[in-house]
Amino acid sequence: MSSPHVLPRPAAAASEPWIDWGKAIASQLIVWHHLVSYGPLAPRLRPLLPTLFEWLGTRAALAVQLFLVTSGYLAARSLWPAPGEPRVRLAQWPARVGQRWRRLMPVYLLALALAVAGAALARQLMASPDTPEAPTLAQGVAHLLMLQDIAHVPALSTGVWYIAIDLQLFALLAALAAVLSLGLPKGRGQGGPVLAAHGVLMLCVLALAAVCVFNLHPQDAVWGIYFFGSFTLGVLAAWG
């Protein structure tokens, strides 16, 4: 059993081709969804291909669900690979969440920097309601903490909401695993059938709450629990 003061090493990156291919295809759909939804070109091109634009503007956004399921699958491999095998202790929870935040930061900050630079250039070249204003200090701090939507701060880029939700979902799953770890037999890293059943029950109850309660309120989409139903499908796939 891992010492409560030593963080276990993250699970190795998934080698399943479906993950890489799924993310690649889904990311392209999301890019096209943004292209037909924002910017000055979309209104001019829409009359040429109205059916395609309608599909990309609505159905293509469902590709986000694949990212949520995949995120749950990968998070479970690291935090909770089997129903009775939580790999997070309560004392480790803050460090594991901080570890995840640090892992997301480099690419996240690079994307924000490119978005801010692109918006600055766009403001010089054209006038469009979709072009963000110059960022404020409050925006910068909120984005650094990934709290921009919760704090109702205008996003610096249309896609950064997902990174914040990903961190929340990771933290939520880690918290469930940490609570379950309280029932582990002393000196063991895996529990028996009863603990496993408790783990499945905890996960499914929260997923049902997400689907049957939080999903009914669109304003709750700033919280990870709103997306926990899709995320849970990935966790269950990892357990299977």
Secondary structure by P-SEA (a helix, b strand, c coil): ccccccccccccccccaaaaaaaaaaaaaaaaaaaacccccccccccccaaaaaaaacccccaaaaaaaaaaaaaaaccccccccccccccaaaaaaaaaaaaacaaaaaaaaaaaaaaaaaaaccccccccccccaaaaaaaaaccccccccccccccaaaaaaaaaaaaaaaaaaaaaacccccccccccaaaaaaaaaaaaaaaaaaacccccccccccccccaaaaaaaaaaaaac
